[in-house]
Amino acid sequence: MTRLLLAALAALLLAGCQSVLFGAVNARQPAGDAVVHNGIPFDGALSLDVYTPKGATNAPVIVFFYGGSWSSGKRGWYRWVGESLAARGMVVVIPDYRTWPKAKLDGFMDDAAHAVGWTKANVARYGGDPSRLFVMGHSAGAHIASLLATDSRWLKPVGMQPRDLAGFIGLAGPYDFLPLKRAKFIDMFGSTPEAQARSQPVNFVDGDEPPALLLQGEADSTVKPANAESLARHYEAQGEKVTLKLYPDVTHMSILFALGPSKDKAPVLEDISNFVNAKPME
């Protein structure tokens, strides 16, 4: 994918034409061998899609949460992500979750936790290994995944805890973004300092987290690299395993597009594959 095409796609995103944007990316995705299971209900009216590598047995599993400022997104837009990761040997689960203004922090985090709980209980029938379950996301989705990996309150209702996860992978995630200035985010996360503190993953790193891979573009002006750098410091202060990758000249959206049929990209897929397939620490 050329820089010119990336710029054109980014312009579509800024214009609000997200369905057109992701439709174009999906159209460029090469046909793969993944077996796709669409529209599986997991929590009331919510559904998820599962992408299984052909012949997969005990494959690593990624639950991917899409971004969209916690207020937009559809799992079908990210077919190219599921197929790209499945081509690397991973079973990929892409759930929908309620977004603002229908849901606030507690709502979309509850949805995300139930998606992970469903995956833990059911992914073996799709060729995945539930003991190798990673959570991953881009932008707002990385924030959601990081809270699952750091704050034990979210997974507790589904009988899990952060250490039950094999790892967390964050792409361009907001992890340390106070103070809140926009009315939308104040409504979403709360108006008091105590309420807003619940939304910050850096506040919950306590030494009981799974390993983390933080991927960040240095040219990202939407979610600045300071977020990933701050979360990495909090992991390191607790003696936890964290890998921070900063990609020069990579923007907020180009790091996402690097998961798909891009020819001008950072080695995002390779870094994710190496992390997922690394031997766990004793």
C-alpha positions as CSV (number, residue, x, y, z in Angstrom):
1,M,0.0,0.0,0.0
2,T,1.6,3.3,-1.1
3,R,1.9,6.4,1.0
4,L,-0.5,8.1,-1.5
5,L,-3.2,5.4,-0.9
6,L,-2.6,5.5,2.8
7,A,-3.2,9.3,2.7
8,A,-6.4,8.8,0.7
9,L,-7.7,6.2,3.1
10,A,-6.9,8.4,6.1
11,A,-8.9,11.2,4.4
12,L,-11.9,8.9,4.1
13,L,-11.6,8.1,7.8
14,L,-11.5,11.8,8.7
15,A,-14.5,12.5,6.5
16,G,-16.5,9.9,8.4
17,C,-16.6,7.4,5.6
18,Q,-15.4,4.5,7.7
19,S,-17.4,1.8,5.9
20,V,-15.9,2.9,2.6
21,L,-12.4,3.0,4.1
22,F,-12.5,-0.5,5.5
23,G,-14.3,-1.8,2.5
24,A,-11.4,-0.7,0.4
25,V,-8.9,-2.3,2.7
26,N,-10.9,-5.6,2.7
27,A,-11.0,-5.5,-1.1
28,R,-7.2,-5.4,-1.2
29,Q,-6.8,-8.3,1.2
30,P,-5.5,-11.4,-0.7
31,A,-7.8,-14.5,-0.5
32,G,-6.6,-16.8,2.3
33,D,-7.3,-20.2,3.6
34,A,-8.9,-19.2,6.9
35,V,-12.2,-20.8,7.9
36,V,-14.5,-17.9,8.9
37,H,-17.3,-18.3,11.4
38,N,-19.5,-15.2,11.2
39,G,-22.0,-13.8,13.6
40,I,-21.6,-16.0,16.7
41,P,-23.7,-14.7,19.6
42,F,-21.8,-14.2,22.8
43,D,-23.6,-11.7,25.1
44,G,-27.2,-10.9,24.4
45,A,-27.5,-8.9,21.2
46,L,-23.7,-8.9,20.6
47,S,-21.9,-11.2,18.2
48,L,-18.3,-12.1,17.2
49,D,-16.5,-13.5,14.2
50,V,-13.8,-16.3,14.4
51,Y,-11.0,-16.8,11.9
52,T,-9.4,-20.2,12.1
53,P,-6.3,-21.2,10.1
54,K,-7.1,-24.2,7.9
55,G,-6.3,-27.4,10.0
56,A,-5.5,-25.4,13.1
57,T,-5.0,-27.5,16.3
58,N,-4.1,-25.8,19.6
59,A,-3.2,-22.6,17.9
60,P,-2.5,-19.4,19.7
61,V,-5.6,-17.2,20.1
62,I,-6.0,-13.4,19.7
63,V,-9.1,-11.5,20.8
64,F,-8.9,-8.3,18.8
65,F,-10.8,-5.1,19.8
66,Y,-11.1,-2.5,17.1
67,G,-10.8,1.3,17.7
68,G,-13.0,4.2,16.9
69,S,-12.8,6.5,19.9
70,W,-15.0,4.1,21.9
71,S,-18.0,5.5,19.8
72,S,-17.9,3.6,16.4
73,G,-16.8,0.4,14.7
74,K,-18.1,-2.9,13.4
75,R,-16.4,-6.2,13.5
76,G,-17.0,-6.8,9.8
77,W,-14.9,-3.9,8.9
78,Y,-11.9,-5.8,10.2
79,R,-12.1,-9.0,8.2
80,W,-8.6,-8.2,6.8
81,V,-7.2,-8.2,10.3
82,G,-8.7,-11.6,11.1
83,E,-7.5,-13.1,7.8
84,S,-4.0,-11.6,8.1
85,L,-3.4,-12.9,11.6
86,A,-4.9,-16.3,10.7
87,A,-2.5,-16.5,7.8
88,R,0.2,-16.3,10.5
89,G,-1.3,-19.3,12.3
90,M,-3.4,-17.6,14.9
91,V,-7.1,-18.2,15.7
92,V,-8.6,-14.7,15.8
93,V,-11.8,-13.6,17.5
94,I,-13.2,-10.2,16.6
95,P,-16.2,-9.2,18.8
96,D,-18.5,-6.2,18.7
97,Y,-19.0,-4.2,21.8
98,R,-21.4,-1.4,22.8
99,T,-20.1,2.1,22.1
100,W,-20.8,5.6,23.4
101,P,-23.3,7.1,23.8
102,K,-25.2,3.8,24.3
103,A,-22.5,2.6,26.7
104,K,-19.9,4.1,28.8
105,L,-16.7,2.7,30.4
106,D,-18.5,0.0,32.5
107,G,-20.7,-1.0,29.5
108,F,-18.0,-1.6,26.9
109,M,-15.6,-3.1,29.4
110,D,-18.3,-5.6,30.4
111,D,-18.9,-6.5,26.8
112,A,-15.2,-7.0,26.2
113,A,-14.8,-9.2,29.3
114,H,-17.7,-11.4,28.2
115,A,-16.1,-11.7,24.7
116,V,-12.9,-13.0,26.4
117,G,-14.8,-15.3,28.7
118,W,-16.7,-16.8,25.7
119,T,-13.4,-17.3,23.9
120,K,-11.8,-19.0,26.8
121,A,-14.7,-21.4,27.1
122,N,-15.3,-22.1,23.4
123,V,-12.2,-21.5,21.3
124,A,-10.9,-25.1,21.5
125,R,-13.7,-26.1,19.1
126,Y,-12.3,-23.7,16.6
127,G,-8.8,-25.0,16.8
128,G,-7.5,-22.6,19.4
129,D,-5.6,-23.2,22.6
130,P,-7.4,-21.4,25.5
131,S,-4.2,-21.4,27.6
132,R,-2.6,-19.2,24.9
133,L,-5.2,-16.5,24.8
134,F,-4.0,-12.9,24.0
135,V,-6.0,-9.7,24.0
136,M,-5.1,-7.1,21.4
137,G,-6.5,-3.9,20.1
138,H,-5.8,-0.7,18.2
139,S,-6.4,2.8,19.6
140,A,-9.6,2.7,21.8
141,G,-9.5,-1.1,21.4
142,A,-6.0,-1.2,22.8
143,H,-7.2,0.8,25.8
144,I,-10.0,-1.8,26.3
145,A,-7.5,-4.7,26.0
146,S,-5.0,-3.1,28.3
147,L,-7.6,-2.6,31.1
148,L,-8.5,-6.3,30.8
149,A,-4.8,-7.0,31.2
150,T,-4.2,-4.7,34.2
151,D,-7.4,-4.2,36.2
152,S,-8.7,-7.4,37.6
153,R,-12.2,-6.1,38.3
154,W,-13.2,-6.5,34.6
155,L,-12.5,-10.2,34.1
156,K,-13.6,-11.3,37.5
157,P,-17.3,-11.6,36.5
158,V,-16.4,-14.2,33.9
159,G,-14.2,-16.2,36.3
160,M,-10.9,-14.9,35.0
161,Q,-8.0,-12.7,36.0
162,P,-5.3,-10.9,34.1
163,R,-2.8,-13.6,34.6
164,D,-5.1,-16.0,32.8
165,L,-4.1,-14.2,29.6
166,A,-1.0,-15.2,27.7
167,G,-0.3,-11.6,26.8
168,F,-1.5,-8.2,25.8
169,I,-0.7,-6.5,22.5
170,G,-1.5,-2.8,22.1
171,L,-1.3,-0.8,18.9
172,A,-1.3,3.0,19.4
173,G,-3.3,2.7,22.6
174,P,-4.2,5.5,25.0
175,Y,-3.1,4.3,28.5
176,D,-2.2,7.5,30.3
177,F,-4.4,10.3,28.9
178,L,-5.6,12.6,31.7
179,P,-6.8,15.3,32.0
180,L,-9.9,14.8,30.0
181,K,-11.0,17.9,28.0
182,R,-13.7,16.9,25.5
183,A,-17.2,16.6,26.8
184,K,-17.7,13.3,25.1
185,F,-14.9,11.7,27.1
186,I,-16.0,13.3,30.3
187,D,-19.4,11.8,29.8
188,M,-17.8,8.4,28.9
189,F,-15.4,8.1,31.7
190,G,-16.7,10.4,34.5
191,S,-16.5,14.0,35.7
192,T,-14.7,13.4,39.0
193,P,-10.9,12.6,39.4
194,E,-11.8,9.3,41.1
195,A,-14.1,8.2,38.2
196,Q,-11.6,9.3,35.6
197,A,-8.8,7.4,37.3
198,R,-10.6,4.1,36.6
199,S,-10.1,4.7,32.9
200,Q,-6.3,4.8,33.1
201,P,-4.5,1.5,32.6
202,V,-1.3,2.9,34.1
203,N,-3.1,3.1,37.5
204,F,-3.6,-0.6,37.7
205,V,-0.2,-2.1,36.9
206,D,0.6,-4.0,40.2
207,G,2.8,-6.9,39.2
208,D,0.0,-9.4,38.3
209,E,-0.1,-8.6,34.5
210,P,0.6,-10.9,31.6
211,P,3.5,-9.9,29.3
212,A,2.9,-6.9,27.1
213,L,3.8,-5.9,23.6
214,L,3.3,-2.2,23.0
215,L,3.5,-1.1,19.3
216,Q,3.5,2.6,18.6
217,G,4.2,4.9,15.7
218,E,6.5,7.8,16.4
219,A,4.6,10.0,14.0
220,D,1.2,9.4,15.7
221,S,-0.4,12.7,16.5
222,T,-3.7,11.2,17.6
223,V,-2.4,9.0,20.4
224,K,1.0,10.2,21.3
225,P,3.9,7.9,22.0
226,A,4.0,9.1,25.6
227,N,1.1,6.8,26.3
228,A,3.0,3.6,25.4
229,E,6.2,4.9,27.0
230,S,4.3,5.6,30.3
231,L,2.7,2.1,30.4
232,A,6.1,0.5,29.6
233,R,7.7,2.4,32.5
234,H,4.9,1.1,34.9
235,Y,5.5,-2.5,33.8
236,E,9.2,-2.1,34.2
237,A,8.8,-0.6,37.7
238,Q,6.9,-3.8,38.7
239,G,9.6,-6.0,37.1
240,E,7.1,-7.3,34.5
241,K,7.9,-8.4,31.0
242,V,7.1,-5.6,28.4
243,T,8.4,-4.9,25.0
244,L,8.0,-1.4,23.5
245,K,8.4,-1.0,19.7
246,L,8.5,2.6,18.4
247,Y,8.3,2.8,14.6
248,P,9.7,5.9,12.9
249,D,7.4,7.7,10.4
250,V,4.4,5.5,11.3
251,T,1.1,7.3,12.1
252,H,-2.0,6.3,14.0
253,M,-3.7,4.7,11.1
254,S,-0.7,3.3,9.2
255,I,0.2,1.1,12.2
256,L,-3.3,-0.4,11.8
257,F,-3.0,-0.8,8.0
258,A,0.3,-2.6,8.5
259,L,-1.8,-5.5,9.8
260,G,-3.2,-5.9,6.3
261,P,-2.2,-5.8,2.6
262,S,0.2,-2.9,3.0
263,K,3.6,-2.9,1.2
264,D,4.9,0.2,2.9
265,K,4.8,-0.6,6.5
266,A,6.5,-1.3,9.8
267,P,7.0,-5.0,10.7
268,V,3.9,-5.1,12.9
269,L,2.8,-8.6,11.8
270,E,6.2,-10.0,12.3
271,D,6.6,-8.4,15.8
272,I,3.2,-9.7,16.8
273,S,3.9,-13.2,15.5
274,N,7.3,-13.3,17.4
275,F,5.6,-12.2,20.6
276,V,2.8,-14.7,20.3
277,N,5.1,-17.6,19.5
278,A,7.8,-16.8,22.1
279,K,8.2,-19.4,24.9
280,P,6.5,-18.2,28.1
281,M,8.7,-17.1,30.9
282,E,9.0,-19.5,33.9
